Amino acid sequence: MRPLPAGWRSVERRGPDGAVDTEQRATPAGLLPLVPSEAEASRLGARYWRTVTRMSVGLARCRGDGDGVALRVLGRGP
């Protein structure tokens, strides 16, 4: 198994209903931010999830809330 890149973090949690939450982050050292602001990051994220929905022809559906994004298959959870 290859070592993880520096600054990589991955957390997985399983809820009482069996749903799995996964959070993955990479923090590059010494680089400028990829987006200039939190608002721009939100717009970029929303565009990404719209593209996921469109490219999967609606099979994967994304629903965002204040805590993140839930990815569902045909509108249903795992």
C-alpha positions in Angstrom: 0.0 0.0 0.0 1.4 3.4 -1.0 1.8 6.1 1.7 -0.8 8.8 1.8 0.2 12.3 0.6 1.2 14.8 3.2 -1.9 16.8 4.5 -4.3 14.0 3.5 -7.1 13.2 6.0 -10.0 10.7 5.6 -12.8 10.0 8.1 -15.6 7.5 7.7 -18.5 7.1 10.0 -21.5 4.7 10.0 -24.8 6.0 11.4 -27.3 3.9 13.3 -29.4 3.6 10.2 -26.4 2.1 8.3 -25.6 5.2 6.2 -21.9 5.8 5.7 -20.5 9.3 5.9 -17.1 9.9 4.3 -15.1 13.1 4.5 -11.8 13.4 2.6 -9.5 16.5 2.7 -6.1 17.3 1.4 -4.3 20.3 2.6 -1.3 21.2 0.3 1.6 22.8 2.1 2.9 26.1 0.8 0.4 26.6 -2.0 -2.0 29.4 -2.6 -5.7 28.7 -2.1 -7.4 27.2 -5.1 -10.3 29.6 -4.8 -10.2 33.2 -3.6 -13.0 33.0 -1.0 -15.4 30.8 0.8 -18.3 32.0 -1.4 -16.4 31.0 -4.5 -15.6 27.6 -3.0 -19.4 27.1 -2.4 -20.2 28.1 -6.0 -17.5 25.7 -7.3 -18.9 22.9 -5.2 -22.5 23.5 -6.3 -21.4 23.5 -9.9 -19.5 20.2 -9.4 -22.5 18.4 -7.9 -24.8 19.7 -10.6 -22.4 18.2 -13.1 -22.4 14.9 -11.3 -26.2 14.8 -11.5 -26.2 15.8 -15.1 -23.5 13.3 -16.2 -25.2 10.5 -14.4 -28.4 11.4 -16.2 -30.1 11.9 -12.9 -29.1 8.5 -11.5 -27.0 10.1 -8.8 -28.8 13.0 -7.1 -27.2 15.4 -4.7 -28.8 17.2 -1.8 -26.9 19.8 0.1 -27.5 21.2 3.6 -25.5 23.2 6.0 -23.3 20.2 6.9 -22.4 19.0 3.4 -23.8 17.1 0.5 -25.7 13.8 0.5 -25.3 11.7 -2.7 -28.3 9.5 -3.4 -29.0 6.9 -6.1 -32.4 7.6 -7.6 -33.3 9.8 -4.6 -32.7 7.0 -2.1 -30.0 6.6 0.5 -27.7 3.6 0.9 
